[in-house]
Amino acid sequence: MIFKLVVVAILVFIVASLGLAMFSLIREGGQSERTLKALTVRIALSVALFVLLLVGYATGLITPNTL
């Protein structure tokens, strides 16, 4: 259960970072480093989530849905 909450929390942070980048892009026209930093954080979180899912699958914390 905790693993699922961590995954959902990371997804929320990814969406929040993407929203921050969008607002920064609209306000400043993409001329500041704020957009770049927000998108860099989003990519880092996405890679971390992917690795976390791979580790969770490898250790048996999550299993595929086999109906």
Gaussian input, Z-matrix of N, CA and C with variables (Angstrom, degrees):
# hf/3-21g

backbone

0 1
 N
 C     1     B1
 C     2     B2     1     A1
 N     3     B3     2     A2     1     D1
 C     4     B4     3     A3     2     D2
 C     5     B5     4     A4     3     D3
 N     6     B6     5     A5     4     D4
 C     7     B7     6     A6     5     D5
 C     8     B8     7     A7     6     D6
 N     9     B9     8     A8     7     D7
 C    10    B10     9     A9     8     D8
 C    11    B11    10    A10     9     D9
 N    12    B12    11    A11    10    D10
 C    13    B13    12    A12    11    D11
 C    14    B14    13    A13    12    D12
 N    15    B15    14    A14    13    D13
 C    16    B16    15    A15    14    D14
 C    17    B17    16    A16    15    D15
 N    18    B18    17    A17    16    D16
 C    19    B19    18    A18    17    D17
 C    20    B20    19    A19    18    D18
 N    21    B21    20    A20    19    D19
 C    22    B22    21    A21    20    D20
 C    23    B23    22    A22    21    D21
 N    24    B24    23    A23    22    D22
 C    25    B25    24    A24    23    D23
 C    26    B26    25    A25    24    D24
 N    27    B27    26    A26    25    D25
 C    28    B28    27    A27    26    D26
 C    29    B29    28    A28    27    D27
 N    30    B30    29    A29    28    D28
 C    31    B31    30    A30    29    D29
 C    32    B32    31    A31    30    D30
 N    33    B33    32    A32    31    D31
 C    34    B34    33    A33    32    D32
 C    35    B35    34    A34    33    D33
 N    36    B36    35    A35    34    D34
 C    37    B37    36    A36    35    D35
 C    38    B38    37    A37    36    D36
 N    39    B39    38    A38    37    D37
 C    40    B40    39    A39    38    D38
 C    41    B41    40    A40    39    D39
 N    42    B42    41    A41    40    D40
 C    43    B43    42    A42    41    D41
 C    44    B44    43    A43    42    D42
 N    45    B45    44    A44    43    D43
 C    46    B46    45    A45    44    D44
 C    47    B47    46    A46    45    D45
 N    48    B48    47    A47    46    D46
 C    49    B49    48    A48    47    D47
 C    50    B50    49    A49    48    D48
 N    51    B51    50    A50    49    D49
 C    52    B52    51    A51    50    D50
 C    53    B53    52    A52    51    D51
 N    54    B54    53    A53    52    D52
 C    55    B55    54    A54    53    D53
 C    56    B56    55    A55    54    D54
 N    57    B57    56    A56    55    D55
 C    58    B58    57    A57    56    D56
 C    59    B59    58    A58    57    D57
 N    60    B60    59    A59    58    D58
 C    61    B61    60    A60    59    D59
 C    62    B62    61    A61    60    D60
 N    63    B63    62    A62    61    D61
 C    64    B64    63    A63    62    D62
 C    65    B65    64    A64    63    D63
 N    66    B66    65    A65    64    D64
 C    67    B67    66    A66    65    D65
 C    68    B68    67    A67    66    D66
 N    69    B69    68    A68    67    D67
 C    70    B70    69    A69    68    D68
 C    71    B71    70    A70    69    D69
 N    72    B72    71    A71    70    D70
 C    73    B73    72    A72    71    D71
 C    74    B74    73    A73    72    D72
 N    75    B75    74    A74    73    D73
 C    76    B76    75    A75    74    D74
 C    77    B77    76    A76    75    D75
 N    78    B78    77    A77    76    D76
 C    79    B79    78    A78    77    D77
 C    80    B80    79    A79    78    D78
 N    81    B81    80    A80    79    D79
 C    82    B82    81    A81    80    D80
 C    83    B83    82    A82    81    D81
 N    84    B84    83    A83    82    D82
 C    85    B85    84    A84    83    D83
 C    86    B86    85    A85    84    D84
 N    87    B87    86    A86    85    D85
 C    88    B88    87    A87    86    D86
 C    89    B89    88    A88    87    D87
 N    90    B90    89    A89    88    D88
 C    91    B91    90    A90    89    D89
 C    92    B92    91    A91    90    D90
 N    93    B93    92    A92    91    D91
 C    94    B94    93    A93    92    D92
 C    95    B95    94    A94    93    D93
 N    96    B96    95    A95    94    D94
 C    97    B97    96    A96    95    D95
 C    98    B98    97    A97    96    D96
 N    99    B99    98    A98    97    D97
 C   100   B100    99    A99    98    D98
 C   101   B101   100   A100    99    D99
 N   102   B102   101   A101   100   D100
 C   103   B103   102   A102   101   D101
 C   104   B104   103   A103   102   D102
 N   105   B105   104   A104   103   D103
 C   106   B106   105   A105   104   D104
 C   107   B107   106   A106   105   D105
 N   108   B108   107   A107   106   D106
 C   109   B109   108   A108   107   D107
 C   110   B110   109   A109   108   D108
 N   111   B111   110   A110   109   D109
 C   112   B112   111   A111   110   D110
 C   113   B113   112   A112   111   D111
 N   114   B114   113   A113   112   D112
 C   115   B115   114   A114   113   D113
 C   116   B116   115   A115   114   D114
 N   117   B117   116   A116   115   D115
 C   118   B118   117   A117   116   D116
 C   119   B119   118   A118   117   D117
 N   120   B120   119   A119   118   D118
 C   121   B121   120   A120   119   D119
 C   122   B122   121   A121   120   D120
 N   123   B123   122   A122   121   D121
 C   124   B124   123   A123   122   D122
 C   125   B125   124   A124   123   D123
 N   126   B126   125   A125   124   D124
 C   127   B127   126   A126   125   D125
 C   128   B128   127   A127   126   D126
 N   129   B129   128   A128   127   D127
 C   130   B130   129   A129   128   D128
 C   131   B131   130   A130   129   D129
 N   132   B132   131   A131   130   D130
 C   133   B133   132   A132   131   D131
 C   134   B134   133   A133   132   D132
 N   135   B135   134   A134   133   D133
 C   136   B136   135   A135   134   D134
 C   137   B137   136   A136   135   D135
 N   138   B138   137   A137   136   D136
 C   139   B139   138   A138   137   D137
 C   140   B140   139   A139   138   D138
 N   141   B141   140   A140   139   D139
 C   142   B142   141   A141   140   D140
 C   143   B143   142   A142   141   D141
 N   144   B144   143   A143   142   D142
 C   145   B145   144   A144   143   D143
 C   146   B146   145   A145   144   D144
 N   147   B147   146   A146   145   D145
 C   148   B148   147   A147   146   D146
 C   149   B149   148   A148   147   D147
 N   150   B150   149   A149   148   D148
 C   151   B151   150   A150   149   D149
 C   152   B152   151   A151   150   D150
 N   153   B153   152   A152   151   D151
 C   154   B154   153   A153   152   D152
 C   155   B155   154   A154   153   D153
 N   156   B156   155   A155   154   D154
 C   157   B157   156   A156   155   D155
 C   158   B158   157   A157   156   D156
 N   159   B159   158   A158   157   D157
 C   160   B160   159   A159   158   D158
 C   161   B161   160   A160   159   D159
 N   162   B162   161   A161   160   D160
 C   163   B163   162   A162   161   D161
 C   164   B164   163   A163   162   D162
 N   165   B165   164   A164   163   D163
 C   166   B166   165   A165   164   D164
 C   167   B167   166   A166   165   D165
 N   168   B168   167   A167   166   D166
 C   169   B169   168   A168   167   D167
 C   170   B170   169   A169   168   D168
 N   171   B171   170   A170   169   D169
 C   172   B172   171   A171   170   D170
 C   173   B173   172   A172   171   D171
 N   174   B174   173   A173   172   D172
 C   175   B175   174   A174   173   D173
 C   176   B176   175   A175   174   D174
 N   177   B177   176   A176   175   D175
 C   178   B178   177   A177   176   D176
 C   179   B179   178   A178   177   D177
 N   180   B180   179   A179   178   D178
 C   181   B181   180   A180   179   D179
 C   182   B182   181   A181   180   D180
 N   183   B183   182   A182   181   D181
 C   184   B184   183   A183   182   D182
 C   185   B185   184   A184   183   D183
 N   186   B186   185   A185   184   D184
 C   187   B187   186   A186   185   D185
 C   188   B188   187   A187   186   D186
 N   189   B189   188   A188   187   D187
 C   190   B190   189   A189   188   D188
 C   191   B191   190   A190   189   D189
 N   192   B192   191   A191   190   D190
 C   193   B193   192   A192   191   D191
 C   194   B194   193   A193   192   D192
 N   195   B195   194   A194   193   D193
 C   196   B196   195   A195   194   D194
 C   197   B197   196   A196   195   D195
 N   198   B198   197   A197   196   D196
 C   199   B199   198   A198   197   D197
 C   200   B200   199   A199   198   D198

   B1=1.4505
   B2=1.5321
   B3=1.3164
   B4=1.4608
   B5=1.5261
   B6=1.3285
   B7=1.4601
   B8=1.5275
   B9=1.3286
   B10=1.4614
   B11=1.5225
   B12=1.3088
   B13=1.4580
   B14=1.5286
   B15=1.3217
   B16=1.4647
   B17=1.5248
   B18=1.3226
   B19=1.4619
   B20=1.5261
   B21=1.3153
   B22=1.4623
   B23=1.5233
   B24=1.3224
   B25=1.4656
   B26=1.5259
   B27=1.3159
   B28=1.4638
   B29=1.5172
   B30=1.3245
   B31=1.4640
   B32=1.5309
   B33=1.3212
   B34=1.4725
   B35=1.5250
   B36=1.3242
   B37=1.4630
   B38=1.5265
   B39=1.3311
   B40=1.4643
   B41=1.5246
   B42=1.3143
   B43=1.4728
   B44=1.5251
   B45=1.3258
   B46=1.4674
   B47=1.5221
   B48=1.3041
   B49=1.4583
   B50=1.5237
   B51=1.3149
   B52=1.4576
   B53=1.5277
   B54=1.3192
   B55=1.4682
   B56=1.5168
   B57=1.3193
   B58=1.4591
   B59=1.5239
   B60=1.3110
   B61=1.4681
   B62=1.5242
   B63=1.3231
   B64=1.4604
   B65=1.5284
   B66=1.3257
   B67=1.4578
   B68=1.5244
   B69=1.3094
   B70=1.4597
   B71=1.5220
   B72=1.3094
   B73=1.4613
   B74=1.5240
   B75=1.3196
   B76=1.4646
   B77=1.5262
   B78=1.3214
   B79=1.4652
   B80=1.5194
   B81=1.3126
   B82=1.4560
   B83=1.5233
   B84=1.3058
   B85=1.4499
   B86=1.5155
   B87=1.3118
   B88=1.4573
   B89=1.5174
   B90=1.3205
   B91=1.4638
   B92=1.5246
   B93=1.3167
   B94=1.4647
   B95=1.5311
   B96=1.3019
   B97=1.4570
   B98=1.5214
   B99=1.3125
   B100=1.4638
   B101=1.5305
   B102=1.3247
   B103=1.4633
   B104=1.5228
   B105=1.3094
   B106=1.4643
   B107=1.5245
   B108=1.3115
   B109=1.4663
   B110=1.5240
   B111=1.3437
   B112=1.4685
   B113=1.5193
   B114=1.3282
   B115=1.4584
   B116=1.5251
   B117=1.3255
   B118=1.4597
   B119=1.5258
   B120=1.3190
   B121=1.4706
   B122=1.5157
   B123=1.3309
   B124=1.4615
   B125=1.5235
   B126=1.3138
   B127=1.4647
   B128=1.5267
   B129=1.3235
   B130=1.4680
   B131=1.5302
   B132=1.3239
   B133=1.4645
   B134=1.5257
   B135=1.3227
   B136=1.4602
   B137=1.5278
   B138=1.3083
   B139=1.4672
   B140=1.5262
   B141=1.3321
   B142=1.4694
   B143=1.5252
   B144=1.3207
   B145=1.4641
   B146=1.5232
   B147=1.3219
   B148=1.4650
   B149=1.5302
   B150=1.3216
   B151=1.4580
   B152=1.5257
   B153=1.3212
   B154=1.4609
   B155=1.5251
   B156=1.3264
   B157=1.4571
   B158=1.5308
   B159=1.3229
   B160=1.4653
   B161=1.5229
   B162=1.3281
   B163=1.4658
   B164=1.5318
   B165=1.3155
   B166=1.4610
   B167=1.5162
   B168=1.3191
   B169=1.4660
   B170=1.5232
   B171=1.3305
   B172=1.4625
   B173=1.5286
   B174=1.3233
   B175=1.4651
   B176=1.5259
   B177=1.3245
   B178=1.4566
   B179=1.5101
   B180=1.3285
   B181=1.4687
   B182=1.5239
   B183=1.3136
   B184=1.4649
   B185=1.5212
   B186=1.3070
   B187=1.4538
   B188=1.5172
   B189=1.3104
   B190=1.4636
   B191=1.5234
   B192=1.2975
   B193=1.4475
   B194=1.5227
   B195=1.3073
   B196=1.4588
   B197=1.5249
   B198=1.3087
   B199=1.4650
   B200=1.4926
   A1=110.72
   A2=116.93
   A3=120.21
   A4=110.07
   A5=116.57
   A6=120.66
   A7=110.54
   A8=116.53
   A9=120.68
   A10=111.19
   A11=117.06
   A12=120.62
   A13=111.47
   A14=116.93
   A15=121.19
   A16=109.93
   A17=116.95
   A18=121.00
   A19=110.42
   A20=117.51
   A21=121.07
   A22=110.72
   A23=117.61
   A24=120.68
   A25=110.75
   A26=117.34
   A27=119.90
   A28=110.41
   A29=117.55
   A30=120.45
   A31=111.51
   A32=116.49
   A33=120.18
   A34=110.07
   A35=117.58
   A36=120.39
   A37=111.60
   A38=117.36
   A39=120.75
   A40=110.00
   A41=116.81
   A42=120.44
   A43=110.73
   A44=117.19
   A45=120.37
   A46=111.08
   A47=117.52
   A48=121.36
   A49=110.80
   A50=116.80
   A51=120.61
   A52=110.54
   A53=117.25
   A54=121.01
   A55=112.01
   A56=116.86
   A57=120.95
   A58=110.88
   A59=116.20
   A60=119.84
   A61=110.65
   A62=117.06
   A63=120.44
   A64=111.11
   A65=116.69
   A66=119.79
   A67=111.59
   A68=116.49
   A69=120.38
   A70=110.51
   A71=116.60
   A72=121.32
   A73=110.67
   A74=116.70
   A75=120.40
   A76=110.54
   A77=117.74
   A78=121.31
   A79=113.34
   A80=116.36
   A81=119.92
   A82=113.21
   A83=117.44
   A84=120.90
   A85=114.10
   A86=118.23
   A87=121.33
   A88=113.86
   A89=117.38
   A90=120.35
   A91=113.26
   A92=117.68
   A93=119.39
   A94=110.05
   A95=115.52
   A96=120.80
   A97=112.12
   A98=117.23
   A99=120.68
   A100=111.06
   A101=116.70
   A102=120.42
   A103=110.45
   A104=115.93
   A105=120.75
   A106=111.28
   A107=117.36
   A108=120.76
   A109=111.34
   A110=116.31
   A111=119.72
   A112=110.96
   A113=117.17
   A114=119.80
   A115=111.70
   A116=116.98
   A117=120.57
   A118=110.79
   A119=116.36
   A120=120.56
   A121=110.22
   A122=117.35
   A123=120.79
   A124=111.28
   A125=116.84
   A126=120.31
   A127=110.32
   A128=117.15
   A129=120.26
   A130=110.71
   A131=117.26
   A132=120.36
   A133=111.27
   A134=116.94
   A135=120.33
   A136=111.36
   A137=116.71
   A138=120.28
   A139=110.14
   A140=116.50
   A141=120.23
   A142=110.59
   A143=117.78
   A144=120.95
   A145=110.64
   A146=116.78
   A147=120.67
   A148=110.65
   A149=117.05
   A150=120.94
   A151=110.58
   A152=117.04
   A153=121.17
   A154=110.98
   A155=117.07
   A156=119.92
   A157=111.57
   A158=116.40
   A159=119.21
   A160=111.27
   A161=116.92
   A162=121.03
   A163=110.23
   A164=116.63
   A165=120.28
   A166=112.43
   A167=116.27
   A168=119.78
   A169=111.20
   A170=116.56
   A171=120.67
   A172=111.69
   A173=117.24
   A174=120.14
   A175=113.10
   A176=117.36
   A177=120.20
   A178=114.41
   A179=118.30
   A180=120.11
   A181=111.62
   A182=116.05
   A183=120.03
   A184=107.65
   A185=114.99
   A186=120.71
   A187=108.65
   A188=118.02
   A189=119.72
   A190=110.86
   A191=116.07
   A192=121.84
   A193=108.48
   A194=116.99
   A195=121.01
   A196=108.67
   A197=115.83
   A198=119.68
   A199=111.67
   D1=-40.51
   D2=-179.43
   D3=-66.00
   D4=-36.40
   D5=179.40
   D6=-61.00
   D7=-42.00
   D8=179.08
   D9=-65.30
   D10=-38.64
   D11=178.38
   D12=-65.39
   D13=-38.34
   D14=177.56
   D15=-64.54
   D16=-42.31
   D17=179.01
   D18=-63.17
   D19=-44.58
   D20=179.06
   D21=-65.00
   D22=-39.07
   D23=178.81
   D24=-64.19
   D25=-41.86
   D26=177.95
   D27=-64.61
   D28=-39.58
   D29=177.33
   D30=-62.11
   D31=-39.87
   D32=177.74
   D33=-64.13
   D34=-41.69
   D35=178.28
   D36=-65.59
   D37=-35.10
   D38=177.51
   D39=-64.36
   D40=-45.89
   D41=179.50
   D42=-65.68
   D43=-39.42
   D44=178.50
   D45=-64.37
   D46=-40.54
   D47=178.42
   D48=-65.91
   D49=-39.57
   D50=177.46
   D51=-65.27
   D52=-40.10
   D53=176.44
   D54=-64.21
   D55=-40.96
   D56=177.77
   D57=-62.77
   D58=-40.69
   D59=177.75
   D60=-64.68
   D61=-39.23
   D62=180.00
   D63=-64.31
   D64=-46.64
   D65=179.81
   D66=-65.34
   D67=-37.73
   D68=177.44
   D69=-65.53
   D70=-39.32
   D71=179.27
   D72=-66.18
   D73=-40.13
   D74=-179.77
   D75=-69.73
   D76=-45.22
   D77=-176.82
   D78=-68.50
   D79=-47.44
   D80=-171.22
   D81=-106.38
   D82=2.57
   D83=177.64
   D84=68.96
   D85=19.31
   D86=178.79
   D87=76.47
   D88=15.14
   D89=-177.38
   D90=-92.49
   D91=-4.42
   D92=-179.97
   D93=-106.34
   D94=171.95
   D95=178.82
   D96=-84.65
   D97=-7.55
   D98=-178.63
   D99=-63.26
   D100=-40.64
   D101=178.32
   D102=-64.01
   D103=-45.47
   D104=179.94
   D105=-61.74
   D106=-42.99
   D107=-179.83
   D108=-65.53
   D109=-41.95
   D110=-179.89
   D111=-64.25
   D112=-40.89
   D113=179.16
   D114=-71.07
   D115=-32.94
   D116=175.92
   D117=-65.60
   D118=-41.53
   D119=176.85
   D120=-63.34
   D121=-40.19
   D122=179.49
   D123=-63.09
   D124=-43.00
   D125=179.39
   D126=-66.04
   D127=-42.16
   D128=179.30
   D129=-63.32
   D130=-41.23
   D131=177.95
   D132=-65.97
   D133=-38.15
   D134=179.27
   D135=-65.41
   D136=-42.55
   D137=177.63
   D138=-65.47
   D139=-42.01
   D140=178.71
   D141=-62.82
   D142=-39.69
   D143=178.23
   D144=-64.94
   D145=-42.26
   D146=178.56
   D147=-60.79
   D148=-46.06
   D149=178.72
   D150=-64.05
   D151=-41.00
   D152=178.81
   D153=-61.96
   D154=-40.56
   D155=177.92
   D156=-66.75
   D157=-39.45
   D158=176.94
   D159=-63.38
   D160=-43.60
   D161=178.98
   D162=-65.39
   D163=-41.43
   D164=178.42
   D165=-62.46
   D166=-39.43
   D167=177.40
   D168=-69.18
   D169=-41.26
   D170=-178.45
   D171=-66.31
   D172=-35.09
   D173=-178.56
   D174=-89.18
   D175=-6.37
   D176=178.19
   D177=88.49
   D178=9.04
   D179=177.82
   D180=-70.11
   D181=-30.48
   D182=174.52
   D183=-126.95
   D184=149.16
   D185=-179.77
   D186=-130.04
   D187=149.97
   D188=177.24
   D189=-69.81
   D190=152.54
   D191=179.44
   D192=-79.34
   D193=111.40
   D194=-178.42
   D195=-114.26
   D196=92.86
   D197=179.76
   D198=-91.24

